[in-house]
């Protein structure tokens, strides 16, 4: 009767705990969504950064023309005159996801625009990522750790930086796919279910569709499988978790056009195939061991090992033959940059020029994961108590992600889920120990000294004995089935004695002083409060501002710089539809999406020679630059300049990368020619090559008129060459804060003498009229 009441109470408690967990998860989802809305509340519902504008433009095309037109879309407004096949060069996961959401919402007669769906896709999937984190951590260390990890991920600044409302980039959905794929792998590893193994392959397929970082998955999981095999933890569950993923996942990955045969032909995927062969050899060995006698097993083992070695050598020979012809040995430039942090700076400056590909500083770790950096080591220790297949995977995950985040600041995003999982495990284990300590010592405070105190201890000891008896019964039943020998009976007797003694010793080890436990809990709560405050500040201030609209605070109040949209609107309303616009590749996506004009290069950076051509033009004298742009049918040149308002991410600060990239293809461009004593200068001590290059002239043309001195607020110095005229370019528009300047190529002079004077007079009159139009915003809707 008492046992039935106890079991009924336990069932009710479990049911209540399940309902409470669901309610907490809903709150975590609301938190993850709402904390990313500061950008919309403080500014407006707008697409952020550069790459999201291309994704937005592709999503518009998809929803307007359908999936088949999307796969076959040849975009002639990018990379002129080469163009770009969009369907075969883009990861379609984000676009298809947003398109599906738009179709579903509109089928319910909810009139949402494509832009609105794109803006809120990232916050929606951040809630999904938090729930996936709960599922993954629950499989490793239980529901308590899962809820804690989910709450931490919902607010972690590193993930917020890539998932605020308006951040419509691949990582918006890819982080959810990454975590969910890992969850399904661990779930399959724990259950041995082929159903979950199939879902794992499908989740991996979605990850491949969403982001090029899928190679992290297809290398991390083989590493874990190999670790389990080496440490003697092979099981049929491990085989079921891995083999279907490699076979089905690789077949599905090859269906993605941007991946194609790279799924089997590049070095990033070879580790999975080698481990696939190894796990089959191990499986065969274990199978033979179960059906043969020890003597026959040794013979068979020799044969299997010889055959396995032969197959491995053959496969390795084939792989070497495949990659030997490639100068990078089958690795992509970004992968080589991760394996060798100095590779990009030596051989591929286009990769090294991207700010998010630089290694992070120590303060950036504190900024992006905050107090989690101090909790991760405790989480690693907790994973070893005890060590399981699932916990060993999490440890391997954190070790690899820490390395990659140290090489490339962008991959802090991959570190964030691992840090949240291990921090959640650490906090959960700490709270378990501390609350248990308080629970066991509170009855002593409220009970009088004497024989009455033994009631609690006796109840605890009775529970322990009952638990030990239950374990003994289970072991005796198993022993009866196996018919143990005398040695086994002795071992069984020792185990029973240990079971009776061990709970008491464990209780003593895990119980801390009451005061220390209370203080520790209070400190952990304060630590959590500090983390929440930091995350809210990061979401509201550090990561909510869209790069397309800039703000600054001063004693006069808030200043808004909307120069980018002002310039793109001018291009859209004052130039012909077929005009070509040249700029550095950073602004290509925005120019195409917002100005609807053809660009020479953009953020895809797939053609290094084309980008080097633009870099060479910017690094050349005015006449040589005009000839290069004229050969590309360019009509307008756009430069970003921050010297007047102190905007540091302008083209002058990026100029050395233009020189390096251009010089990597065209040897006559030499970086030392632009440096004075190894220093990059734009003042009176700058080199003549620097003072006469096109980028300098387009940035500082008429700049001295602003303050009479030509003081650059970014470089903190007066410019060297203040008064000069342009001979081959004319200024047609400069934004209100001088942040974007647009120039037009002058037409070629007539070579006939009779018409030369006439063309000069026409040029003077046109230049006079154009100078009057400089700064005019007559057709600009943003002013």
PyMOL commands that set and color helices and strands:
alter all, ss='L'
color gray80, all
select helices_A, chain A and resi 2-34+38-42+51-65+67-71+86-89+93-107+114-141+143-155+157-160+171-191+194-210+214-230+236-253+262-265+267-291+294-324+333-339+343-347+349-352+355-357+362-369+372-383+389-407+409-446+451-482+486-510+514-542+563-574+585-595+608-619+622-631+651-665+671-674+688-692+694-700+704-707+753-773
alter helices_A, ss='H'
color red, helices_A
select strands_A, chain A and resi 74-75+84-85+550-554+557-561+580-582+598-599+636-640+675-676+679-680+711-712+717-718+729-734+740-745
alter strands_A, ss='S'
color yellow, strands_A
deselect
rebuild
show_as cartoon
